[in-house]
């Protein structure tokens, strides 16, 4: 691919990198906050539920005792309180209604506690899901980094990380250490501008994964003959003799695809290349 803007690639790469880091950071922070918050809420709910259960048991025992003693001591209580049996019966009915109302409130509170416990469990599940997504993103990044390799170029110089696929190349662009220009060349008598140089495909051998191409830089032609896929092709160009690298990762009949890597301080291509 030709006519690419290194400055735009750098800006887009930096933005995406910071976005990925920000998303991961937000996931981690939200996960920690929700975990601690839900633990506090769950502890409070469990305490409330235990207290309600104790109160309910006490009230039930009291009701049972009152019912057992009511018949035997009704006349004695009425006499002690200066009430008739009829008045005592009406008072007992009021107390029983109040008791049933209290039991109803306790039952409703128990249902509410159960609902809150379910919500807490749901939030715990969501937190676990968020943690899993953060872990997946981190694992994907580590996997991509693991696939990248360093190699010695055809000029004997140590190369940077070598991309073997377009996904690897996207990672290198986002890493932002160098400028990357993707290209596809077809066999032709004409050259194709890529960054500040031009490339001309001369021959391909898909079965063996080999190709020959010319690099036109600084008004001179450099032939890269019988090269293989994923082999760093190196050359110096410019007034400051900067080291450029070229890598081809697919070889087809009369066509190759790959990328050109230049230092961050290399001259920008003119005319939108």
C-alpha positions as CSV (number, residue, x, y, z in Angstrom):
1,X,0.0,0.0,0.0
2,X,1.5,3.4,-1.0
3,X,0.8,7.1,-0.2
4,X,0.7,6.8,3.5
5,X,1.2,9.6,6.1
6,X,3.8,8.6,8.8
7,X,2.6,11.4,11.0
8,X,-1.0,10.3,10.7
9,X,0.1,6.7,11.4
10,X,2.0,7.9,14.5
11,X,-0.9,9.9,15.8
12,X,-3.4,7.1,15.2
13,X,-1.1,4.6,16.7
14,X,-0.5,6.7,19.8
15,X,-4.2,7.4,20.2
16,X,-5.2,3.7,19.9
17,X,-2.4,2.6,22.3
18,X,-3.5,5.1,24.9
19,X,-7.1,4.1,24.3
20,X,-6.3,0.4,25.0
21,X,-4.4,1.3,28.1
22,X,-7.2,3.6,29.3
23,X,-9.8,0.9,28.7
24,X,-7.7,-1.7,30.6
25,X,-7.2,0.7,33.5
26,X,-10.9,1.6,33.7
27,X,-11.8,-2.1,33.7
28,X,-9.4,-2.8,36.5
29,X,-10.5,0.2,38.6
30,X,-14.3,-0.6,38.1
31,X,-13.7,-4.2,39.0
32,X,-11.9,-3.4,42.2
33,X,-14.4,-0.8,43.2
34,X,-17.4,-3.1,42.6
35,X,-15.8,-6.0,44.4
36,X,-15.1,-4.0,47.6
37,X,-18.5,-2.3,47.4
38,X,-20.4,-5.5,46.9
39,X,-18.6,-7.2,49.7
40,X,-19.7,-4.4,52.1
41,X,-23.3,-4.6,50.9
42,X,-23.4,-8.4,51.2
43,X,-22.0,-8.3,54.7
44,X,-24.6,-5.7,55.7
45,X,-27.4,-7.8,54.1
46,X,-26.3,-11.0,55.8
47,X,-26.2,-9.2,59.2
48,X,-29.7,-7.7,58.7
49,X,-31.0,-11.2,57.7
50,X,-29.5,-12.8,60.8
51,X,-30.9,-10.1,63.1
52,X,-34.4,-10.5,61.5
53,X,-34.3,-14.3,61.9
54,X,-33.4,-14.0,65.6
55,X,-36.2,-11.4,66.1
56,X,-38.7,-13.7,64.3
57,X,-37.8,-16.7,66.5
58,X,-38.2,-14.6,69.6
59,X,-41.6,-13.4,68.6
60,X,-42.7,-16.8,67.6
61,X,-41.7,-18.3,71.0
62,X,-43.5,-15.4,72.7
63,X,-46.7,-16.0,70.7
64,X,-46.6,-19.7,71.5
65,X,-46.1,-19.0,75.2
66,X,-48.8,-16.4,75.3
67,X,-51.3,-18.8,73.5
68,X,-50.5,-21.6,76.0
69,X,-50.9,-19.4,79.0
70,X,-53.9,-17.4,77.8
71,X,-56.6,-19.9,78.5
72,X,-55.3,-20.8,82.0
73,X,-54.5,-17.4,83.2
74,X,-57.1,-15.3,81.4
75,X,-59.3,-14.8,84.5
76,X,-56.3,-14.1,86.8
77,X,-54.9,-11.5,84.4
78,X,-58.3,-9.9,84.0
79,X,-58.7,-9.7,87.8
80,X,-55.2,-8.3,88.3
81,X,-55.7,-5.7,85.6
82,X,-59.1,-4.8,86.8
83,X,-60.7,-5.8,83.5
84,X,-63.6,-8.0,82.6
85,X,-63.0,-11.2,80.6
86,X,-64.7,-9.5,77.6
87,X,-62.4,-6.5,77.8
88,X,-59.4,-8.8,78.1
89,X,-60.5,-10.8,75.1
90,X,-60.8,-7.6,73.0
91,X,-57.3,-6.5,74.2
92,X,-55.9,-9.9,73.3
93,X,-57.4,-9.7,69.8
94,X,-55.7,-6.3,69.3
95,X,-52.4,-7.7,70.4
96,X,-52.8,-10.7,68.1
97,X,-53.5,-8.4,65.1
98,X,-50.4,-6.4,66.0
99,X,-48.5,-9.7,66.2
100,X,-49.7,-10.8,62.7
101,X,-48.8,-7.4,61.3
102,X,-45.3,-7.7,62.7
103,X,-44.9,-11.2,61.3
104,X,-46.0,-9.9,57.9
105,X,-43.4,-7.2,58.0
106,X,-40.7,-9.7,58.9
107,X,-41.7,-11.9,56.0
108,X,-41.6,-8.9,53.6
109,X,-38.2,-7.9,54.9
110,X,-37.0,-11.5,54.4
111,X,-38.1,-11.4,50.8
112,X,-36.4,-8.0,50.2
113,X,-33.2,-9.4,51.7
114,X,-33.4,-12.4,49.4
115,X,-33.9,-10.0,46.4
116,X,-30.8,-7.9,47.5
117,X,-28.8,-11.1,47.8
118,X,-29.7,-12.1,44.3
119,X,-28.7,-8.6,43.0
120,X,-25.4,-8.9,44.8
121,X,-24.7,-12.3,43.2
122,X,-25.5,-10.7,39.8
123,X,-23.1,-7.9,40.4
124,X,-20.4,-10.3,41.4
125,X,-21.0,-12.2,38.1
126,X,-20.7,-8.9,36.2
127,X,-17.4,-8.1,38.0
128,X,-16.0,-11.5,37.1
129,X,-17.0,-10.9,33.5
130,X,-15.2,-7.6,33.4
131,X,-12.1,-9.1,34.9
132,X,-12.3,-11.8,32.3
133,X,-12.5,-9.3,29.5
134,X,-9.5,-7.4,30.8
135,X,-7.5,-10.6,31.0
136,X,-8.5,-11.5,27.5
137,X,-7.3,-8.1,26.1
138,X,-4.0,-8.5,28.0
139,X,-3.6,-12.0,26.7
140,X,-4.2,-11.0,23.1
141,X,-1.6,-8.3,23.3
142,X,1.0,-10.6,24.9
143,X,0.2,-13.3,22.2
144,X,0.8,-10.7,19.4
145,X,4.1,-9.6,21.0
146,X,5.2,-13.2,21.3
147,X,4.7,-13.9,17.6
148,X,7.0,-11.0,16.7
149,X,10.7,-11.7,16.2
150,X,14.0,-9.9,15.6
151,X,16.3,-10.8,12.8
152,X,19.5,-9.8,11.1
153,X,18.9,-8.0,7.8
154,X,20.6,-8.7,4.5
155,X,23.2,-6.0,5.3
156,X,24.1,-7.7,8.5
157,X,22.5,-5.1,10.7
158,X,20.2,-6.0,13.6
159,X,16.6,-5.5,12.5
160,X,13.7,-4.4,14.6
161,X,10.7,-6.6,15.3
162,X,9.5,-8.3,12.1
163,X,5.8,-8.5,11.3
164,X,4.7,-11.7,9.6
165,X,1.1,-10.8,9.0
166,X,-1.0,-7.6,8.7
167,X,-2.2,-8.1,12.3
168,X,1.5,-8.1,13.4
169,X,2.0,-4.9,11.4
170,X,-0.9,-3.2,13.0
171,X,0.6,-3.9,16.4
172,X,4.0,-2.5,15.3
173,X,2.2,0.7,14.0
174,X,0.5,1.1,17.3
175,X,3.7,0.5,19.2
176,X,5.0,3.7,17.5
177,X,8.8,2.9,17.5
178,X,9.2,3.5,13.7
179,X,7.2,4.6,10.7
180,X,5.5,1.8,8.7
181,X,4.3,2.0,5.1
182,X,2.3,-1.0,3.8
183,X,2.5,-1.8,0.0
184,X,1.4,-4.2,-2.7
185,X,3.6,-4.4,-5.8
186,X,2.8,-5.9,-9.1
187,X,5.4,-7.0,-11.6
188,X,5.8,-4.0,-13.9
189,X,8.4,-1.9,-15.8
190,X,7.3,1.1,-13.7
191,X,8.2,1.7,-10.1
192,X,5.8,2.4,-7.2
193,X,6.5,5.2,-4.7
194,X,6.6,4.1,-1.1
195,X,7.5,6.7,1.5
196,X,10.5,8.6,0.1
197,X,11.7,5.8,-2.2
198,X,10.3,3.7,-5.1
199,X,10.0,0.0,-5.5
200,X,9.9,-2.1,-8.7
201,X,9.0,-5.8,-8.7
202,X,11.1,-7.8,-11.1
203,X,10.3,-11.5,-10.5
204,X,8.3,-13.8,-8.2
205,X,8.6,-17.5,-7.3
206,X,5.5,-18.3,-5.2
207,X,6.4,-22.0,-4.8
208,X,9.7,-21.2,-3.2
209,X,8.5,-17.9,-1.6
210,X,11.2,-15.9,-3.4
211,X,11.2,-12.6,-5.3
212,X,13.5,-10.0,-6.9
213,X,12.8,-6.3,-6.7
214,X,14.6,-3.0,-7.2
215,X,14.8,-0.2,-4.6
216,X,15.2,3.3,-6.2
217,X,16.6,5.7,-3.7
218,X,18.9,8.8,-3.9
219,X,18.9,8.5,-7.8
220,X,20.4,5.0,-7.7
221,X,18.9,1.5,-8.0
222,X,19.6,-1.2,-5.5
223,X,18.7,-4.7,-6.6
224,X,17.4,-7.2,-4.0
225,X,17.7,-10.5,-5.8
226,X,16.2,-13.9,-4.9
227,X,15.0,-12.7,-1.5
228,X,12.6,-14.7,0.7
229,X,9.4,-13.8,2.7
230,X,10.0,-12.3,6.1
231,X,13.6,-11.5,5.3
232,X,14.5,-7.9,6.3
233,X,15.9,-6.1,3.3
234,X,18.0,-3.2,4.4
235,X,19.4,-0.1,2.7
236,X,20.7,3.3,3.6
237,X,19.3,6.5,2.2
238,X,19.1,10.2,2.7
239,X,21.7,12.8,3.6
240,X,22.0,11.3,7.1
241,X,22.3,7.7,5.8
242,X,19.3,6.4,7.6
243,X,18.7,2.6,7.7
244,X,15.4,1.6,6.0
245,X,14.0,-1.9,6.2
246,X,11.7,-3.7,3.7
247,X,9.8,-6.9,4.6
248,X,7.6,-9.0,2.2
249,X,5.2,-11.3,3.9
250,X,3.2,-12.7,0.9
251,X,4.5,-13.8,-2.5
252,X,1.9,-14.5,-5.3
253,X,2.2,-14.8,-9.0
254,X,3.5,-11.5,-10.3
255,X,2.6,-9.8,-7.0
256,X,4.0,-9.3,-3.5
257,X,2.8,-7.5,-0.3
258,X,4.7,-6.2,2.6
259,X,5.8,-3.0,4.3
260,X,8.6,-0.5,4.5
261,X,9.9,0.6,7.9
262,X,11.7,3.9,8.4
263,X,13.2,5.7,11.5
264,X,10.9,8.0,13.4
265,X,13.0,11.0,12.4
266,X,13.1,10.0,8.7
267,X,11.9,12.7,6.2
268,X,8.2,12.6,5.5
269,X,7.2,11.6,1.9
270,X,6.2,14.6,-0.2
271,X,3.0,14.8,-2.2
272,X,1.0,12.6,0.3
273,X,3.1,9.4,-0.3
